[in-house]
């Protein structure tokens, strides 16, 4: 995978999460999810390999780092934090 198509996000617990750029298939996979927050969570889970439970337990300041990375990689959010 090309390095420009991934983001490495450092979390405060010394963990680094790798997020790949979204593909059309990722958007198709979440199109049936009606709730915007749930759609975003599902997309971030797909792109990082994190589980929904791991995302649910994440502090909001850490989750916002993932939102920002999604934006940089061509995600669909208007701006980080727009859904909360």
Phi and psi in degrees as GROMACS dihedral restraints (atoms count N, CA, C in turn):
[ dihedral_restraints ]
;  ai    aj    ak    al  type     phi  dphi    fc
    3     4     5     6     1   -65.0    20    10
    4     5     6     7     1   140.0    20    10
    6     7     8     9     1   -60.9    20    10
    7     8     9    10     1   -30.9    20    10
    9    10    11    12     1   -71.8    20    10
   10    11    12    13     1   -12.3    20    10
   12    13    14    15     1   -97.6    20    10
   13    14    15    16     1    10.6    20    10
   15    16    17    18     1  -136.3    20    10
   16    17    18    19     1   155.4    20    10
   18    19    20    21     1  -127.7    20    10
   19    20    21    22     1   138.5    20    10
   21    22    23    24     1  -107.1    20    10
   22    23    24    25     1   115.1    20    10
   24    25    26    27     1  -106.4    20    10
   25    26    27    28     1   118.0    20    10
   27    28    29    30     1   -86.0    20    10
   28    29    30    31     1   127.4    20    10
   30    31    32    33     1   -99.8    20    10
   31    32    33    34     1   163.5    20    10
   33    34    35    36     1   -69.7    20    10
   34    35    36    37     1   -16.9    20    10
   36    37    38    39     1   -88.2    20    10
   37    38    39    40     1    18.5    20    10
   39    40    41    42     1    72.8    20    10
   40    41    42    43     1     5.2    20    10
   42    43    44    45     1   -85.6    20    10
   43    44    45    46     1   142.2    20    10
   45    46    47    48     1  -114.6    20    10
   46    47    48    49     1   127.7    20    10
   48    49    50    51     1  -105.2    20    10
   49    50    51    52     1   133.3    20    10
   51    52    53    54     1  -102.1    20    10
   52    53    54    55     1   128.9    20    10
   54    55    56    57     1  -119.9    20    10
   55    56    57    58     1   129.0    20    10
   57    58    59    60     1   -93.2    20    10
   58    59    60    61     1   162.8    20    10
   60    61    62    63     1   -67.9    20    10
   61    62    63    64     1   143.3    20    10
   63    64    65    66     1   -68.4    20    10
   64    65    66    67     1   147.1    20    10
   66    67    68    69     1  -115.5    20    10
   67    68    69    70     1   166.7    20    10
   69    70    71    72     1   -55.5    20    10
   70    71    72    73     1   -40.5    20    10
   72    73    74    75     1   -60.8    20    10
   73    74    75    76     1   -32.8    20    10
   75    76    77    78     1   -65.4    20    10
   76    77    78    79     1   -41.6    20    10
   78    79    80    81     1   -67.5    20    10
   79    80    81    82     1   -38.0    20    10
   81    82    83    84     1   -64.7    20    10
   82    83    84    85     1   -36.1    20    10
   84    85    86    87     1   -66.2    20    10
   85    86    87    88     1   -25.8    20    10
   87    88    89    90     1  -107.4    20    10
   88    89    90    91     1     2.8    20    10
   90    91    92    93     1   -65.7    20    10
   91    92    93    94     1   -23.8    20    10
   93    94    95    96     1   -81.5    20    10
   94    95    96    97     1    -8.4    20    10
   96    97    98    99     1   -82.2    20    10
   97    98    99   100     1   117.4    20    10
   99   100   101   102     1   -78.8    20    10
  100   101   102   103     1   -39.5    20    10
  102   103   104   105     1   -75.7    20    10
  103   104   105   106     1   127.6    20    10
  105   106   107   108     1   -61.9    20    10
  106   107   108   109     1   -41.7    20    10
  108   109   110   111     1   -64.9    20    10
  109   110   111   112     1   -42.2    20    10
  111   112   113   114     1   -66.0    20    10
  112   113   114   115     1   -36.5    20    10
  114   115   116   117     1   -63.9    20    10
  115   116   117   118     1   -44.4    20    10
  117   118   119   120     1   -63.3    20    10
  118   119   120   121     1   -45.1    20    10
  120   121   122   123     1   -59.6    20    10
  121   122   123   124     1   -43.6    20    10
  123   124   125   126     1   -63.7    20    10
  124   125   126   127     1   -40.7    20    10
  126   127   128   129     1   -66.1    20    10
  127   128   129   130     1   -45.9    20    10
  129   130   131   132     1   -62.6    20    10
  130   131   132   133     1   -39.9    20    10
  132   133   134   135     1   -60.8    20    10
  133   134   135   136     1   -44.3    20    10
  135   136   137   138     1   -61.4    20    10
  136   137   138   139     1   -40.4    20    10
  138   139   140   141     1   -81.0    20    10
  139   140   141   142     1   -20.7    20    10
  141   142   143   144     1  -109.4    20    10
  142   143   144   145     1   -21.4    20    10
  144   145   146   147     1    83.5    20    10
  145   146   147   148     1     1.5    20    10
  147   148   149   150     1   -74.5    20    10
  148   149   150   151     1   151.0    20    10
  150   151   152   153     1   -85.3    20    10
  151   152   153   154     1   162.9    20    10
  153   154   155   156     1   -59.0    20    10
  154   155   156   157     1   -39.0    20    10
  156   157   158   159     1   -63.2    20    10
  157   158   159   160     1   -41.9    20    10
  159   160   161   162     1   -62.5    20    10
  160   161   162   163     1   -40.9    20    10
  162   163   164   165     1   -66.9    20    10
  163   164   165   166     1   -40.3    20    10
  165   166   167   168     1   -61.4    20    10
  166   167   168   169     1   -34.0    20    10
  168   169   170   171     1   -86.0    20    10
  169   170   171   172     1    -6.2    20    10
  171   172   173   174     1   -75.3    20    10
  172   173   174   175     1   139.5    20    10
  174   175   176   177     1   -64.7    20    10
  175   176   177   178     1   147.7    20    10
  177   178   179   180     1   -59.5    20    10
  178   179   180   181     1   -38.2    20    10
  180   181   182   183     1   -63.0    20    10
  181   182   183   184     1   -32.1    20    10
  183   184   185   186     1   -73.9    20    10
  184   185   186   187     1   -41.5    20    10
  186   187   188   189     1   -61.9    20    10
  187   188   189   190     1   -36.5    20    10
  189   190   191   192     1   -62.8    20    10
  190   191   192   193     1   -30.5    20    10
  192   193   194   195     1   -63.8    20    10
  193   194   195   196     1   -39.3    20    10
  195   196   197   198     1   -68.1    20    10
  196   197   198   199     1   -39.1    20    10
  198   199   200   201     1   -61.0    20    10
  199   200   201   202     1   -43.5    20    10
  201   202   203   204     1   -64.0    20    10
  202   203   204   205     1   -41.4    20    10
  204   205   206   207     1   -63.4    20    10
  205   206   207   208     1   -39.5    20    10
  207   208   209   210     1   -60.3    20    10
  208   209   210   211     1   -43.3    20    10
  210   211   212   213     1   -60.7    20    10
  211   212   213   214     1   -45.3    20    10
  213   214   215   216     1   -63.9    20    10
  214   215   216   217     1   -30.0    20    10
  216   217   218   219     1   -89.8    20    10
  217   218   219   220     1     4.3    20    10
  219   220   221   222     1    97.7    20    10
  220   221   222   223     1    28.3    20    10
  222   223   224   225     1   -71.9    20    10
  223   224   225   226     1  -179.1    20    10
  225   226   227   228     1   -97.4    20    10
  226   227   228   229     1    -4.1    20    10
  228   229   230   231     1   -71.2    20    10
  229   230   231   232     1   147.4    20    10
  231   232   233   234     1   -69.0    20    10
  232   233   234   235     1   -42.5    20    10
  234   235   236   237     1  -160.9    20    10
  235   236   237   238     1   155.4    20    10
  237   238   239   240     1   -58.1    20    10
  238   239   240   241     1   136.0    20    10
  240   241   242   243     1    84.6    20    10
  241   242   243   244     1     2.5    20    10
  243   244   245   246     1   -64.8    20    10
  244   245   246   247     1   -25.2    20    10
  246   247   248   249     1   -94.1    20    10
  247   248   249   250     1    -3.0    20    10
